[in-house]
Amino acid sequence: MTLLRPMTNPVRSYAWGSRETLARLQVRSHPTESPEAELWMGAHPTAPSTVVVGGVTRRLDEVIAADPHEELGTATVGRYGPHLPFLLKVLAIDAPLSLQVHPSAEQALAGFQDEERRGVAATAATRNYRDPYPKPELLVALTPVEAFVGVRPAADVASFADRLRLSWLREVIDASDGTELVARVLRIPGDRVGALQSRTVSAARQAIDTGDPDSDLCRWLIRLSDTYPGDAGVLLATALRFVRLAPGQGVHVPAGRLHAYLSGTAVEIMAASDNVLRAGLTGKHVDVGELLAVLDPRPSEPAIITADPTRPGPQDFRIPEAGLRLTLYVIDADVTIEASAGPQVLLCVDGRVTASAGGSTEVIGAGHSVFVSASAGVVSVSGRGTLYVASTC
C-alpha cells in the first residue's frame, strides 16, 4: 500500500477570488481566465481531491470509503465516522467574502435532516445545509489579512455611533438588550437601508479625515458600500470587530461567530463541511431567520494565535472543539513529523520539500500537497520550504 499520495486539488472559482494568487503559488500561467478563490485539499464530496491508486486516478472520498480504517485509523473512524474529518484550503481573498456564520454539530445535523425531509434540492440556491456537519474553522495568514471577526460590545458600538453622529445606530443600540443588535440591524426595512448607508459612508469619510481610532473600519465601510449598495450587511459591519493578521498569525472562528474575510492570502483548516449561513455582503441567499437561530450574538474577543518565527520546531494552531490541528514547519534541515493516530495532509506553501514514510517518497512543490494515510507512521521531511500539516489531535 502506498502511504504517501500526491493530491490533485480542485480550485473553486468565486467572484471574490484572485486571478493571480493561486496561479503564482503553483507556478502556473496568470492572470487566469476567471477568479480563483479557494484551493481545496480533502475529501468533501462537493469537490474532492484525487489521488492515484494502482495507476488509476480516484476520488479521495472514494478511496477512504473503500478502506476507512486503513486510511483514517480506527480511532478516527470511531470519533468522526468513516470520512476525512477536516478540509484544508488556501484562500486567495481579492474581494470581501460574505458576512457569515457556521452551525454547531447539533444545528448542522438538524438543519440538514429538515431540508432533506422537505425535499430541498442539494443544489438549490436556497439550501442552507449542504451536509450534516459543523464547520468550525481556523485561518492562518500567509500575507497580511484583514477581516471582521465577532460582534463588538454594545458600549464600543455606541461610542462609534456617537463619534460619527450615526443616530440610526445609536437608536438600534438603545432599543437592544445587548444581544439583539445583529437582529435589529438585519431587520431594518429595505427601503431605509440605502439612505442609512449613504449617511454612514459620509460620516466614515469625515472620521477618516479626523483620524478616528476606527479609521480602518471606516475605510471598509466605504469600500463595502461601493460594492454592495443597499445591502444591510454594510450597516451590520459597524458592529463588528475589525482584525488585521500579520503573516503567521491565526484566528479561530467557532460555530455561531459572525465573520467575513476581507483581503489577503491564508491557509485555512476546518471541519469537513460546506455549511454557510449568510448575513449580507453577497448576492447569494440570505435566510435571516435561520442565520439568527445559528448566530451567537454575544460580544466576543477574537482568538488570535501568533507563531514565533524565532522559536525552533513545529508550531501548532488548534480547533479544540473539533480536535483538529494545523502545524507549521519551517524546513531548512531534516525534520521528523511524528506519527499520527489519524490521516494527515502535508501542504507546501513555498520552496520544495521531500517527504518519506514506509518506503514511499514524494516531492512536494509550492501550492501542492500529499495525503498521508494513518498507517504511515513517522514522516521524514527534507529540503527547504514552509510546510503546513493538517491532522487530528
C-alpha positions in Angstrom: 0.0 0.0 0.0 1.3 3.5 -0.9 1.3 5.6 2.3 2.0 9.0 0.7 -0.1 10.0 -2.2 0.3 13.3 -4.2 -3.1 15.1 -4.4 -4.6 16.8 -7.3 -6.7 19.5 -5.8 -9.7 21.4 -7.1 -9.7 25.2 -7.4 -13.0 26.8 -6.6 -13.9 29.9 -8.7 -15.8 32.5 -6.8 -16.2 36.2 -7.6 -14.1 37.3 -4.6 -11.0 35.3 -5.7 -7.8 36.4 -7.4 -6.6 35.8 -11.0 -3.0 35.8 -9.8 -2.5 34.4 -6.3 -3.1 30.6 -6.6 -1.6 30.5 -10.1 1.6 32.2 -8.8 1.7 29.9 -5.8 1.5 26.8 -8.1 3.7 28.4 -10.8 1.0 28.4 -13.4 0.4 30.9 -16.1 -1.5 34.0 -15.0 -3.7 36.0 -14.9 -6.3 33.2 -15.0 -9.4 33.4 -17.1 -11.7 33.6 -14.1 -11.0 34.4 -10.4 -9.6 31.5 -8.3 -10.8 31.8 -4.7 -10.1 28.5 -2.9 -7.8 25.6 -3.3 -9.5 22.6 -1.6 -7.5 19.7 -0.2 -9.6 16.9 1.2 -12.5 14.5 0.6 -15.6 16.7 0.8 -18.0 15.2 -1.8 -18.7 18.6 -3.3 -15.1 18.9 -4.6 -12.8 16.1 -3.5 -9.2 15.9 -4.2 -8.0 13.0 -6.4 -5.1 10.6 -5.8 -3.6 7.8 -7.9 -4.1 4.2 -6.6 -2.7 1.3 -8.6 -2.2 3.5 -11.6 -5.8 4.7 -11.6 -6.9 8.3 -10.6 -9.6 8.1 -8.0 -11.5 10.5 -5.8 -10.1 10.7 -2.3 -13.5 10.3 -0.7 -14.0 7.0 -2.6 -10.5 5.8 -1.6 -11.3 6.4 2.0 -14.7 4.8 1.8 -13.2 1.6 0.4 -10.9 1.1 3.5 -11.6 3.8 6.1 -9.8 2.0 9.0 -6.6 1.8 7.0 -6.7 5.3 5.6 -8.1 7.1 8.6 -7.2 4.9 11.5 -9.6 3.1 13.9 -9.5 5.9 16.4 -10.5 8.5 13.8 -13.3 6.3 12.4 -14.6 5.8 15.9 -14.6 9.5 16.7 -15.7 11.1 13.4 -17.2 8.3 11.4 -15.7 6.9 8.1 -14.9 10.2 6.5 -12.0 12.6 6.5 -12.8 14.9 9.4 -11.0 18.0 8.1 -10.8 20.2 4.9 -7.7 22.2 4.2 -7.8 25.2 2.0 -5.7 28.1 0.6 -7.8 31.2 0.3 -7.0 33.9 -2.2 -9.1 36.9 -1.0 -9.1 39.6 -3.6 -12.5 41.0 -2.5 -14.5 40.5 0.7 -16.3 37.3 1.4 -19.9 37.4 2.6 -20.7 38.0 6.3 -21.5 34.6 7.6 -21.7 32.1 10.4 -21.4 28.3 10.6 -23.6 25.9 12.6 -22.7 23.7 15.5 -22.8 19.9 15.2 -26.4 19.7 16.5 -27.6 22.6 14.4 -26.0 21.2 11.2 -27.5 17.8 11.7 -31.0 19.1 12.5 -30.9 21.6 9.6 -29.7 19.0 7.1 -32.3 16.5 8.1 -35.0 19.1 8.0 -34.1 20.2 4.4 -33.8 16.6 3.3 -37.2 15.8 4.7 -38.7 18.8 3.0 -37.1 17.8 -0.3 -35.0 20.9 -0.8 -32.6 20.1 -3.7 -29.0 19.7 -2.7 -28.0 22.2 -5.4 -30.8 24.7 -4.7 -29.8 28.3 -4.2 -32.0 28.5 -1.1 -30.4 25.4 0.5 -28.8 26.3 3.9 -27.3 23.0 4.9 -25.2 21.2 2.3 -24.2 18.4 4.7 -24.9 17.3 8.3 -21.6 18.5 9.7 -20.4 21.6 11.7 -17.8 24.0 10.3 -15.6 25.5 13.0 -12.5 26.9 11.3 -9.1 28.3 11.8 -7.4 30.7 9.4 -3.6 31.4 9.3 -2.3 34.3 7.3 0.3 33.8 4.6 0.2 37.5 3.7 -1.4 40.4 5.8 -5.1 39.5 6.2 -7.9 41.8 7.1 -11.2 40.5 8.5 -14.3 41.1 10.6 -14.5 38.5 13.4 -17.2 38.7 16.1 -19.5 41.3 17.5 -18.2 44.3 19.4 -19.5 45.1 22.9 -22.5 47.4 22.7 -20.6 50.1 24.5 -17.9 50.1 21.8 -20.5 50.3 19.1 -22.3 53.1 21.0 -19.0 55.1 21.2 -18.5 54.7 17.5 -22.1 55.8 16.8 -21.6 58.9 18.9 -18.3 59.9 17.4 -19.7 59.6 13.9 -23.1 61.0 14.9 -24.9 58.0 13.5 -28.3 58.5 15.1 -29.7 55.3 13.4 -27.0 53.2 15.0 -27.5 54.8 18.4 -31.2 54.1 18.2 -30.6 50.5 17.4 -28.3 50.1 20.4 -30.6 51.9 22.7 -33.5 49.6 21.7 -31.4 46.5 22.1 -30.7 44.4 25.2 -27.1 43.8 24.1 -27.9 40.5 22.3 -30.4 41.8 19.7 -28.1 44.2 17.9 -27.5 42.0 14.9 -31.1 41.0 14.6 -32.3 44.7 14.7 -29.8 45.8 12.0 -30.7 43.0 9.7 -34.4 43.7 10.1 -34.1 47.4 9.1 -36.7 47.8 6.3 -35.1 47.5 2.9 -36.3 50.9 1.7 -34.3 52.6 4.6 -31.1 50.7 4.1 -29.8 52.8 1.1 -30.3 56.1 2.9 -28.7 54.9 6.1 -25.8 53.5 4.1 -25.2 56.9 2.5 -25.2 58.7 5.9 -22.9 56.1 7.3 -20.4 56.4 4.4 -20.5 60.2 4.6 -19.7 60.0 8.4 -17.0 57.5 7.8 -15.2 59.8 5.3 -15.2 62.6 7.8 -14.0 60.2 10.6 -11.0 59.2 8.5 -10.1 62.8 7.9 -10.1 63.4 11.6 -8.1 60.3 12.5 -10.8 58.4 14.2 -9.5 55.3 16.0 -11.8 53.2 13.9 -10.5 54.6 10.6 -9.7 51.1 9.3 -13.3 50.1 9.8 -14.4 53.3 8.2 -12.4 52.6 5.1 -14.0 49.2 4.7 -17.5 50.7 5.2 -16.8 53.0 2.2 -15.4 50.1 0.1 -18.2 47.8 1.0 -20.9 50.4 0.3 -19.5 50.9 -3.2 -19.7 47.2 -3.9 -22.9 46.3 -2.0 -25.3 49.3 -2.3 -28.5 48.7 -0.4 -27.0 45.7 1.5 -27.8 45.7 5.2 -24.5 43.8 5.7 -22.7 47.2 5.3 -24.7 48.6 8.2 -24.0 45.5 10.3 -20.3 45.9 9.8 -20.4 48.9 12.1 -21.0 46.5 15.0 -18.2 44.0 14.1 -14.6 43.7 15.3 -12.0 44.6 12.7 -9.0 42.3 12.8 -5.6 42.6 11.0 -3.4 39.5 10.9 0.3 39.5 10.2 1.8 36.5 8.3 2.0 33.6 10.8 -0.9 34.8 12.9 -4.1 32.7 13.1 -7.7 33.3 14.2 -10.1 30.6 15.5 -13.7 31.0 14.3 -16.0 28.7 16.3 -19.6 27.9 15.5 -22.0 30.8 15.6 -19.4 33.6 15.3 -20.2 36.2 12.7 -17.2 36.9 10.4 -16.1 38.0 7.0 -12.6 37.7 5.5 -11.8 40.9 3.6 -8.4 40.7 2.0 -5.2 38.7 1.9 -3.9 35.1 1.4 -4.3 32.4 4.0 -4.3 28.7 4.9 -7.5 27.5 6.5 -8.4 24.3 8.3 -12.0 23.4 9.1 -14.2 20.6 9.9 -15.1 19.0 6.5 -18.3 20.9 5.9 -19.7 23.4 3.4 -22.5 24.8 5.6 -22.7 28.6 5.5 -25.5 30.9 6.8 -25.0 34.4 5.3 -25.8 37.8 6.8 -25.0 40.1 3.9 -22.3 41.4 1.5 -23.5 38.9 -1.1 -25.8 38.3 -3.9 -26.4 34.8 -2.6 -29.3 33.5 -0.5 -29.7 35.2 3.0 -32.1 33.4 5.3 -32.3 35.9 8.2 -34.4 33.7 10.4 -32.0 30.7 10.1 -29.0 32.9 10.5 -30.3 34.3 13.8 -31.1 30.8 15.0 -27.4 29.8 14.4 -25.8 33.1 15.4 -24.0 33.5 18.8 -24.9 37.2 19.3 -22.7 37.7 22.4 -19.7 40.1 22.1 -16.6 38.1 21.5 -12.9 38.7 21.5 -11.2 37.0 18.5 -8.8 34.2 19.5 -5.6 35.4 17.8 -2.8 32.8 17.8 0.7 34.0 16.9 3.5 31.8 15.7 7.0 32.8 16.8 9.5 32.6 13.9 12.4 32.8 16.3 11.4 29.6 18.1 12.7 26.3 16.6 10.4 23.4 15.9 6.8 22.9 14.9 4.1 25.4 16.0 0.5 24.4 16.4 -2.8 26.1 15.6 -5.8 24.2 17.0 -9.5 24.0 16.8 -10.1 22.4 20.2 -13.8 21.7 19.9 -13.3 19.7 16.7 -10.0 18.0 17.7 -8.2 19.4 14.6 -4.7 20.8 14.3 -2.7 22.8 11.7 1.0 22.6 12.4 3.6 25.0 10.8 7.0 23.6 9.9 9.8 25.8 8.5 12.0 23.3 6.8 15.7 24.1 6.4 17.1 20.8 7.6 15.8 17.2 8.1 12.6 17.3 10.1 10.6 14.4 11.6 6.8 14.6 11.7 5.7 12.4 14.5 3.3 9.5 13.8 -0.4 10.5 14.0 -3.3 8.3 15.0 -5.2 9.7 12.0 -4.6 10.9 8.5 -2.6 14.0 7.6 -2.3 16.4 4.6 1.1 18.0 4.0 0.8 21.3 2.2 3.9 23.2 0.9 3.4 26.9 0.6 6.9 27.9 -0.5 10.1 26.2 -1.5 10.3 22.5 -2.2 10.5 19.6 0.2 10.7 15.8 0.1 8.6 13.6 2.4 9.2 9.9 3.1 7.3 7.3 5.1 7.2 3.5 5.0 9.2 3.2 1.8 7.2 5.9 0.0 8.8 9.2 -1.1 7.2 12.2 -2.6 8.5 15.7 -3.6 6.1 18.5 -2.7 6.4 21.8 -4.5 4.8 25.1 -3.6 1.0 25.0 -3.8 0.9 21.2 -3.8 0.0 18.6 -1.2 0.3 15.0 -0.2 -2.2 12.8 1.6 -0.7 10.6 4.4 -2.6 7.5 5.5 -3.0 6.9 9.2 -0.8 3.8 8.9 2.2 5.7 7.6 3.9 6.2 10.9 6.7 8.7 11.2 7.1 11.0 8.2 10.6 12.4 7.4 10.9 15.7 5.5 14.0 17.3 4.0 14.7 20.3 1.8 13.9 23.9 2.2 10.4 25.4 2.4 7.3 26.1 4.5 5.0 23.2 5.3 1.6 23.2 6.9 0.3 19.8 8.2 -3.4 19.2 8.8 -4.2 16.5 11.3 -6.5 15.4 14.1 -5.3 15.8 17.7 
